[in-house]
Amino acid sequence: MQLQNVHPRPGFHPARMTFELLGQIPVADLTIRTTVEHSTNRTDLLSGELLYSGKVVAMARMWRFRSAPDSLERMREPRLQQGLLGFADSVPPVTPLVLAYDDSVSPPVPLELTGHTEGYLSAVEWRFEEARPFAKSGPGRAWVRPRIPLVLGEPDTPFGRLMVIADSCWSVCRRIDMMKHFAINTEITVHCHRLPEGDWLRLDGTTVTSPGGAAVSHATMGDRRDECAYVLQSMFVA
């Protein structure tokens, strides 16, 4: 989350961040290049590039705003005020990870027997609200928290944890049969109206698909208090 440290300005809030993934990012020495594209007494537009051997493999842009005044009225969507989103008072108990591409599979097949569990999947802790995590086709709801810092030797930040978990948007709401199709997320955009509190974050997401078009995943993110951010991801499907 190097962009957070660019041109630091106390009293400013990270309002929106977009990542563009241009290809595979190797596990190797990488270079980060950052720029302040626009800056006023109210807003900043920051950008960054991730390079491997001189080639740009990912790009990011962040809008940072002067924090809204405390006198601003707190407003939420009516469905959230009615509790329809269901942010829980406590995190669900441990549920074994499973990955079943066929919903008819019963009982679900353990994830470690059917999928790659190293890397990101094992670097975060999962608590699903459904009985069949990663196996149910349709909207998904899970509580997630990172097990390790994003950058070794650097303390995590609330916004950093938010971005780490946001990329799981399309994973918790599987709608694409990966045995029949190839799908990759080429970008992710997160709009954050307040910073999350605590380690555990909740993803409430779904995916829509259209033949002849593409797929889009979207999710609401929150903590034990209520929602705090919205996620959108465009998906290439073949």
Stockholm file with secondary structure:
# STOCKHOLM 1.0

chainA/1-238         MQLQNVHPRPGFHPARMTFELLGQIPVADLTIRTTVEHSTNRTDLLSGELLYSGKVVAMARMWRFRSAPDSLERMREPRLQQGLLGFADSVPPVTPLVLAYDDSVSPPVPLELTGHTEGYLSAVEWRFEEARPFAKSGPGRAWVRPRIPLVLGEPDTPFGRLMVIADSCWSVCRRIDMMKHFAINTEITVHCHRLPEGDWLRLDGTTVTSPGGAAVSHATMGDRRDECAYVLQSMFVA
#=GR chainA/1-238 SS CGGGGSSCCTTEEEEEEEEEECSCCCSSCCEEEEEEEEECSSEEEEEEEEEETTEEEEEEEEEEEECCCTTSCCCCCHHHHTTCSCCCSSCCCCCCCBCCSSTTCSSCCBHHHHSCCSTHHHHEEEEESSSSTTTSSSCEEEEEEESSCSSTTSCCCHHHHHHHHHTTHHHHSCCSCTTTCCEEECEEEEEESSCCCSSCEEEEEEEEECTTSCEEEEEEEECSSCEEEEEEEEEEEC
#=GC SS_cons         CGGGGSSCCTTEEEEEEEEEECSCCCSSCCEEEEEEEEECSSEEEEEEEEEETTEEEEEEEEEEEECCCTTSCCCCCHHHHTTCSCCCSSCCCCCCCBCCSSTTCSSCCBHHHHSCCSTHHHHEEEEESSSSTTTSSSCEEEEEEESSCSSTTSCCCHHHHHHHHHTTHHHHSCCSCTTTCCEEECEEEEEESSCCCSSCEEEEEEEEECTTSCEEEEEEEECSSCEEEEEEEEEEEC
//
